[in-house]
Amino acid sequence: MAESIINEQIMIKITFPDHSVREYAEGTTAMQIAESISSRLAQDVLAASVNGEVWDLTRPINEDASVKLFKWEDEEGKHAFWHSSAHLMAEALQELYPGIKFGIGPAIENGFYYDVDPGETVIKDSDFAAIEKKMLELVAKKESIVRHDISKADALKMFGDRGEEYKVELISELADGTISTYTQGAFTDLCRGPHIPNTSYIKAVKILSVAGAYWRGDEKRKQLVRLYAISFPKKKMLDEYLTMLEEAKKRDHRKIGKELDLFMFSDTVGKGLPIWLPKGTALRLRLQEFLRRIQARYDYQEVICPPIGNKLLYITSDHYAKYGKDSFQPIHTPEEGEEYFLKPMNCPHHCMIFKNSPRSYKDLPLRIAEFGTVCRYEQSGELHGLTRVRSFTQDDAHIFCRPDQVKDEFLRVMDIISIVFRSMNFENFEAQISLRDKVNRDKYIGSDENWEKAENAIIEACREKGLPAKIEYGEAAFYGPKLDFMVKDAIGRRWQLGTIQVDYNLPERFELEYTGEDNQKHRPVMVHRAPFGSMERFVAVLIAYSR
């Protein structure tokens, strides 16, 4: 009897996206689940979600779980594939450049990169072919990619003994019990995963470019070498991608903008500061007038605010605490103790406009719009044409309303964005709801109650409009959740343009009030919106989209 109990197999329940349930033996992997469904699926699957967390296919599942399988067509599948490809490139670099040290190597929207420190060695474009050849040699070995959970002490010793100073720094900031490594062949990397089962899945690789990148984005730290690359499960896919890149060069807004005399940059004026030439100015003004006409139909009032603000304004808004040290530094006036900042946001000024007069519930919603130019510091290496600049103009508006008006106002803004996108023939776009991180709540300001109200308002509005939207946790602004619209240009690149954000926090910080129907003081809700996003990025995408 005792022996039969010991040998009895423990079963777990696996729930699939269609809510169907199957039983499997405890310790079954996602790959085994795929194999039980069909051999074709098992060939195509790259990663799996287990209770909402993306896992390796070979990781045992030991309890009841909701499971979703990801293929190449899924972002999660591509991410695992490209993440493993980054490790493959690092393994090749380790063989080709003994003593090389590794920083981080994440998957990105299109491909992956790895930041490395090759010491005195210089990695050039002419070295790409040799790196690609070595990667394919390792692919042919069909090396298994194996996960190991490791203690913090053992991880520090392992990477410390190898002289991996960058990895040691990262490990020192991790909590014990949360650290894992992945090994393939002779290469072991600090990594959370997930990864594909082995290197043979990778059929085509291409090193795209080499650039400098400061360690952890800090200009005071050492500049590492960043190698960008991409990989595919089929050679044909790589060929198609390279053809698309050639088309992208023809559609580069920097090239077309120069040819058409739309805008210019000058290092003498300052890096990242666009100058609109007459033809570009005409285009920009035409777009602004187009939006002005739409806003007039929706009862917006336009304002103009100064390009600077007192430091106290941004202390009140909390922008100084969040951005002060990484932004343009204060402007000191001849008056002792007086400090001003170049305007990084329009919203604090608009809060003061609301506060300028007594407000009644009958005055709401109050819709304030401005084509406001703001300045935000970007590192030189991050600047890119009109899409990443240090001075840009937002088609900004802020709606101050009662709590019972939030959803309707949100729906009205969605209508405006829909009109803009249809008029520009932006048919290929995605919506993303950005919510708080599920665990780390310290970086957000405001009460849990207000955040939950705002998040629910966005989700309900999307549902009511029938707008499919992907939910991303941890992507919210520090002051509130948001709905972003990602437009795909003519060659498939994604750009964030329109945005809507619900904000219960700035009205609290600025102590904004209106008199309610009950003759009591109440706090308004603030909705931030920008259908274009910024004039600069919108024009850049418009150029690439319509070429």
C-alpha positions in Angstrom: 0.0 0.0 0.0 2.8 2.5 1.0 4.7 1.6 -2.2 1.6 2.4 -4.4 1.2 5.8 -2.7 4.9 6.6 -3.3 4.7 5.6 -7.0 1.4 7.4 -7.6 1.9 10.1 -10.1 0.9 13.6 -9.0 -1.2 15.4 -11.7 -1.5 19.1 -12.3 -4.2 21.1 -14.1 -3.1 23.2 -17.1 -5.6 25.9 -18.3 -5.2 27.2 -21.8 -6.2 30.6 -23.3 -9.6 29.1 -24.5 -10.3 28.1 -20.9 -10.0 24.4 -21.7 -8.2 22.3 -19.1 -6.0 19.3 -19.4 -4.2 17.3 -16.8 -0.4 16.6 -17.0 2.1 15.0 -14.7 3.8 17.3 -12.2 7.1 18.5 -13.6 5.8 18.6 -17.2 7.4 21.3 -19.4 5.8 23.7 -21.8 7.6 21.9 -24.6 6.0 18.6 -23.6 2.6 20.3 -23.4 3.2 21.6 -27.0 4.2 18.1 -28.1 1.0 16.6 -26.6 -1.1 19.0 -28.8 0.8 18.5 -32.1 4.3 17.9 -33.4 3.9 21.0 -35.7 3.2 23.2 -32.7 6.2 21.8 -30.9 8.4 22.7 -33.8 7.1 26.3 -33.9 6.8 27.2 -30.2 9.6 29.4 -28.7 8.5 30.3 -25.2 5.5 30.0 -22.9 3.6 32.1 -20.3 3.1 30.3 -17.0 0.7 32.1 -14.7 1.5 35.3 -16.5 5.3 35.0 -16.4 7.2 34.1 -19.6 9.3 30.9 -19.1 11.7 28.7 -21.0 10.0 25.8 -22.7 12.2 23.3 -20.8 11.4 24.7 -17.3 9.3 22.2 -15.2 5.8 23.2 -14.2 5.1 21.8 -10.7 1.6 23.2 -9.9 -1.7 24.1 -11.5 -1.1 26.8 -14.0 -2.5 28.9 -16.8 -0.3 28.3 -19.9 0.0 30.1 -23.2 2.4 29.0 -25.9 4.3 31.6 -28.0 5.5 31.3 -31.5 7.6 33.6 -33.8 4.4 35.7 -34.5 4.2 36.6 -30.9 6.3 39.4 -29.3 7.1 37.1 -26.4 8.4 34.4 -28.8 10.5 36.9 -30.7 11.9 38.3 -27.4 13.0 34.8 -26.3 14.6 34.1 -29.7 16.5 37.4 -29.8 17.5 37.2 -26.2 19.1 33.8 -26.9 20.7 35.2 -30.0 22.3 37.9 -27.9 23.8 35.1 -25.8 24.9 33.4 -28.9 26.7 36.5 -30.1 28.4 36.9 -26.7 29.5 33.3 -26.9 31.1 34.0 -30.3 32.8 37.1 -29.0 34.2 35.2 -26.0 35.8 32.8 -28.4 37.1 35.4 -30.8 38.2 38.0 -28.2 39.7 36.2 -25.1 39.4 38.4 -22.0 36.4 40.4 -23.3 34.0 41.6 -20.6 30.3 41.7 -20.8 27.7 44.3 -19.8 24.1 43.7 -20.8 22.6 42.0 -23.9 18.8 42.4 -24.2 16.4 41.8 -26.9 14.9 45.0 -28.4 12.0 45.7 -30.8 14.0 44.6 -33.8 16.8 42.2 -32.9 19.2 42.6 -29.9 22.4 44.1 -28.8 25.3 43.4 -26.4 27.4 45.9 -24.6 30.9 44.6 -24.3 34.4 45.8 -23.1 37.0 44.4 -25.4 39.9 46.2 -23.7 42.4 47.6 -26.1 40.9 45.7 -29.0 38.8 47.7 -31.5 35.8 45.9 -33.1 35.1 47.3 -36.5 32.5 46.8 -39.3 35.1 44.6 -41.1 35.0 42.1 -38.1 31.2 41.5 -38.5 31.6 38.6 -41.0 33.9 36.7 -38.7 31.5 37.1 -35.8 28.6 35.9 -37.9 30.6 32.9 -39.1 31.5 32.0 -35.5 27.8 32.3 -34.4 26.7 29.9 -37.1 29.4 27.5 -36.2 28.0 27.5 -32.6 24.5 27.1 -34.0 25.5 23.9 -35.8 26.6 22.4 -32.5 23.0 22.6 -31.3 24.1 23.7 -27.8 21.4 23.4 -25.1 20.6 26.6 -23.3 20.4 25.5 -19.6 19.0 27.6 -16.7 20.6 27.3 -13.2 19.3 29.1 -10.1 22.3 30.3 -8.0 22.9 32.0 -4.7 24.1 35.6 -4.6 27.4 34.5 -3.0 28.1 31.9 -5.6 27.2 34.3 -8.4 29.5 37.0 -7.1 32.3 34.4 -6.8 31.7 32.9 -10.3 31.7 36.2 -12.1 34.3 37.8 -9.8 36.8 35.0 -10.5 36.3 35.7 -14.2 37.0 39.4 -13.8 33.5 40.3 -15.0 33.3 43.6 -13.1 30.1 44.7 -14.9 28.2 41.5 -14.0 29.5 41.7 -10.4 28.0 45.2 -10.2 24.6 44.0 -11.4 24.6 41.0 -9.0 25.5 43.2 -6.0 22.1 45.0 -6.6 20.0 41.8 -6.8 18.3 40.1 -3.9 19.5 36.6 -2.9 17.1 33.9 -4.1 16.2 35.7 -7.4 19.4 35.1 -9.3 19.8 32.7 -12.2 22.4 32.0 -15.0 22.1 30.4 -18.4 24.8 28.2 -19.9 25.4 27.2 -23.5 28.6 25.5 -24.5 31.5 27.2 -22.7 29.5 30.5 -22.1 27.6 31.3 -19.0 25.7 34.5 -18.5 23.8 36.2 -15.6 20.2 36.2 -16.9 16.6 36.0 -15.8 15.6 34.4 -19.2 13.5 33.2 -20.9 15.4 31.4 -23.7 14.8 29.0 -26.5 15.8 25.4 -25.8 19.0 25.3 -27.9 21.0 27.3 -30.5 19.8 25.3 -33.5 16.6 27.3 -33.7 18.7 30.2 -35.0 19.1 29.9 -38.8 20.3 33.3 -39.9 22.2 36.1 -38.2 23.4 39.6 -39.2 25.5 42.1 -37.2 24.0 45.4 -38.1 26.1 48.1 -36.5 28.6 49.0 -33.8 28.3 52.0 -31.5 29.6 53.4 -28.2 27.4 53.2 -25.1 28.2 54.4 -21.6 27.9 51.7 -19.0 24.4 52.0 -17.6 23.7 55.1 -19.6 26.0 57.2 -17.4 28.3 59.6 -19.3 30.7 59.5 -16.3 31.2 55.8 -16.6 33.3 53.9 -19.1 32.1 53.8 -22.7 31.5 50.2 -23.9 31.1 48.8 -27.4 27.5 48.1 -28.4 27.0 45.6 -31.1 23.5 45.6 -32.7 22.4 42.5 -34.5 19.3 40.5 -35.6 18.5 36.9 -36.2 15.7 34.8 -37.7 14.5 31.2 -37.8 14.6 31.2 -41.6 17.2 32.7 -44.0 14.4 34.1 -46.2 13.2 36.2 -43.3 16.7 37.8 -43.0 16.8 38.5 -46.7 13.4 40.2 -46.5 14.5 42.3 -43.5 17.7 43.5 -45.2 15.6 44.5 -48.2 13.3 46.5 -45.8 16.3 48.2 -44.3 17.4 49.4 -47.7 13.9 50.8 -48.2 14.1 52.4 -44.8 17.3 54.3 -45.9 15.3 55.8 -48.8 12.5 56.8 -46.3 14.8 58.2 -43.6 13.2 61.5 -42.6 16.6 63.1 -42.0 17.6 62.5 -45.6 14.2 63.5 -47.1 14.0 66.5 -44.7 17.3 67.8 -46.0 16.4 67.2 -49.7 13.1 69.0 -49.3 14.6 71.9 -47.1 12.1 71.2 -44.3 14.4 71.5 -41.3 18.1 71.6 -40.3 20.4 71.1 -37.3 23.5 73.1 -36.4 26.1 72.2 -33.8 26.7 75.9 -33.4 23.1 76.4 -32.4 23.2 73.3 -30.3 22.9 69.5 -30.6 19.3 68.2 -30.7 17.8 71.7 -31.4 15.8 71.5 -34.7 15.4 74.6 -36.9 12.3 74.6 -39.1 13.0 76.1 -42.5 10.3 77.9 -44.5 8.9 74.8 -46.2 8.9 72.8 -43.0 7.4 75.7 -41.1 4.6 75.8 -43.7 3.9 72.1 -43.2 4.0 72.4 -39.4 1.6 75.4 -39.3 -0.8 73.6 -41.6 -0.8 70.6 -39.2 -1.4 73.0 -36.3 -4.3 74.7 -38.0 -5.8 71.3 -38.9 -5.8 70.4 -35.2 -7.0 73.8 -34.1 -10.1 73.4 -36.2 -10.8 70.0 -34.6 -10.2 71.3 -31.1 -12.6 74.2 -31.7 -15.4 71.7 -32.4 -14.6 70.1 -29.0 -14.6 73.3 -27.1 -10.9 73.7 -26.3 -9.5 77.1 -25.3 -5.9 77.9 -26.5 -3.3 79.5 -24.3 0.3 80.6 -24.5 2.7 80.1 -21.6 6.3 81.2 -21.1 9.2 79.0 -22.1 10.6 78.9 -18.5 9.3 78.5 -15.0 10.3 79.2 -11.5 12.1 76.2 -9.8 9.3 76.2 -7.2 6.7 75.4 -9.9 8.5 72.2 -10.7 9.1 71.4 -7.0 5.4 71.6 -6.5 4.6 69.4 -9.5 7.4 67.0 -8.5 9.0 67.2 -11.9 12.1 68.6 -10.2 12.5 65.6 -8.0 12.0 63.2 -10.9 14.0 65.0 -13.6 16.0 67.8 -12.0 19.4 66.2 -11.9 19.1 64.7 -15.3 17.7 67.7 -17.0 19.0 71.1 -18.1 20.3 72.8 -15.0 18.8 75.9 -13.3 19.1 79.4 -14.7 20.3 81.7 -11.9 19.1 85.3 -12.1 21.0 88.3 -10.7 18.5 88.2 -7.8 19.9 86.1 -5.0 18.3 82.7 -4.6 16.1 83.0 -7.7 16.2 80.0 -10.0 14.3 79.2 -13.2 14.1 76.1 -15.4 13.6 75.7 -19.1 10.1 74.3 -19.3 10.2 70.5 -19.5 6.4 70.1 -19.3 3.4 72.3 -20.0 1.1 70.8 -17.4 2.3 72.8 -14.3 1.6 76.1 -16.2 -1.8 74.9 -17.1 -2.5 73.9 -13.4 -1.8 77.6 -12.5 -4.2 78.7 -15.2 -6.9 76.6 -13.6 -6.0 78.0 -10.2 -6.1 81.6 -11.4 -9.9 81.9 -11.0 -12.6 80.5 -8.7 -14.1 77.4 -10.5 -17.6 76.0 -10.2 -18.8 72.5 -11.1 -20.7 74.4 -13.9 -17.4 75.5 -15.4 -16.2 72.0 -15.9 -14.9 70.4 -18.0 -12.3 73.2 -18.7 -10.2 72.2 -21.7 -6.9 74.2 -22.1 -4.8 73.6 -25.2 -1.3 74.9 -26.2 1.3 74.2 -28.9 3.9 74.4 -26.1 7.6 74.1 -26.7 9.5 72.2 -24.0 13.2 71.4 -23.4 14.5 68.1 -22.1 18.1 67.0 -21.9 19.0 63.9 -23.9 22.4 62.4 -24.1 24.2 63.2 -27.4 24.3 59.5 -28.4 20.5 59.2 -28.0 19.7 62.1 -30.4 18.2 61.1 -33.7 16.8 63.6 -36.2 13.4 64.9 -35.3 12.4 61.7 -33.4 14.8 62.4 -30.4 15.6 66.0 -29.7 16.3 68.4 -26.9 13.6 70.9 -27.8 10.2 70.0 -29.2 6.7 71.3 -29.4 3.8 69.3 -28.0 0.2 69.7 -29.2 -0.6 69.6 -25.5 -3.9 70.0 -23.8 -5.2 69.5 -20.3 -8.8 68.8 -19.3 -9.9 69.6 -15.8 -13.2 67.8 -15.0 -15.3 66.3 -12.4 -14.8 62.6 -11.5 -18.1 61.7 -13.1 -16.9 63.3 -16.4 -13.6 61.5 -16.7 -14.7 58.6 -18.9 -16.7 60.8 -21.3 -13.7 63.2 -21.7 -11.5 60.3 -22.3 -13.8 59.0 -25.0 -13.9 62.5 -26.7 -10.1 62.6 -26.8 -10.1 59.1 -28.4 -12.4 60.6 -31.0 -10.0 63.4 -31.8 -7.1 61.0 -32.2 -9.2 58.8 -34.4 -10.0 61.9 -36.7 -6.3 62.8 -36.9 -5.1 59.2 -37.7 -7.8 58.7 -40.3 -7.0 62.1 -42.0 -3.3 61.1 -42.2 -4.2 57.6 -43.4 -2.5 56.1 -40.4 -4.4 52.8 -40.5 -1.7 50.6 -39.1 -1.5 51.5 -35.4 -1.6 49.7 -32.0 -3.0 50.9 -28.7 -1.2 50.3 -25.5 -2.5 50.8 -21.9 0.4 51.6 -19.6 -0.3 50.7 -16.0 1.7 50.6 -12.8 4.3 47.9 -12.1 2.5 45.1 -10.2 5.2 45.0 -7.5 7.3 48.1 -7.4 5.0 51.0 -6.5 7.6 53.3 -5.0 8.3 55.2 -8.2 4.6 56.4 -8.6 3.0 59.3 -6.8 -0.6 59.3 -5.6 -2.9 57.0 -3.7 -3.7 53.4 -4.7 -7.4 54.4 -4.7 -6.9 57.2 -7.3 -4.6 55.0 -9.4 -7.2 52.3 -9.5 -9.9 54.8 -10.6 -7.7 56.1 -13.4 -6.6 52.7 -14.6 -10.3 51.4 -14.7 -11.4 54.6 -16.6 -8.9 53.9 -19.4 -9.7 50.2 -19.6 -13.5 50.9 -19.7 -13.1 53.6 -22.4 -11.2 51.2 -24.7 -13.7 48.5 -24.1 -16.6 50.9 -25.0 -14.9 52.1 -28.2 -14.1 48.5 -29.2 -10.4 49.4 -29.3 -8.1 46.4 -28.8 -5.3 47.6 -26.5 -2.4 45.7 -25.1 -1.8 46.2 -21.4 1.8 46.8 -20.3 2.5 46.8 -16.5 5.3 49.1 -15.3 5.1 51.5 -18.3 2.8 54.2 -16.7 4.0 57.7 -16.2 5.0 58.4 -12.6 1.9 60.6 -12.1 -0.7 58.4 -13.8 -1.7 55.6 -16.2 -1.9 56.3 -19.9 -3.1 55.1 -23.3 -0.5 55.4 -26.0 -1.0 55.0 -29.8 1.8 53.3 -31.7 1.8 54.0 -35.4 3.6 51.7 -37.8 5.2 53.5 -40.7 5.4 52.2 -44.3 8.1 49.7 -43.5 6.7 48.4 -40.2 8.6 50.5 -37.6 6.6 51.4 -34.5 6.5 55.0 -33.3 4.6 56.4 -30.3 2.5 59.4 -31.3 -0.8 60.1 -29.7 -1.1 59.8 -25.9 -3.9 60.3 -23.3 -3.2 60.2 -19.6 -5.5 60.4 -16.6 -4.0 62.2 -13.6 -5.4 62.5 -10.1 -2.1 63.6 -8.7 -1.2 67.0 -10.1 -4.5 68.5 -9.0 -3.7 67.3 -5.5 -0.1 68.7 -5.5 -1.3 72.1 -6.8 -4.4 72.0 -4.4 -6.8 72.7 -7.3 -10.4 73.1 -6.3 -13.8 73.7 -7.6 -17.1 74.4 -5.8 -19.5 71.5 -6.3 -23.3 71.4 -6.5 -23.3 70.8 -2.8 -21.4 74.1 -2.3 -18.4 72.2 -1.0 -14.8 72.3 -2.3 -13.8 69.3 -4.5 -10.7 68.2 -6.3 -10.8 68.1 -10.2 -9.4 65.3 -12.2 -6.8 66.2 -14.9 -6.6 64.5 -18.3 -3.4 65.1 -20.3 -3.6 64.6 -24.1 -1.5 65.1 -27.2 -2.9 63.6 -30.5 0.3 64.3 -32.5 2.6 63.6 -29.5 5.0 66.2 -30.6 5.2 68.2 -33.9 8.7 67.0 -34.5 8.1 63.2 -34.2 4.8 63.5 -36.0 6.4 65.1 -39.0 9.2 62.6 -39.0 6.7 59.7 -39.1 4.5 61.5 -41.6 7.5 61.8 -43.9 8.5 58.1 -43.6 4.8 57.0 -43.9 3.9 59.0 -47.0 7.2 58.8 -49.0 
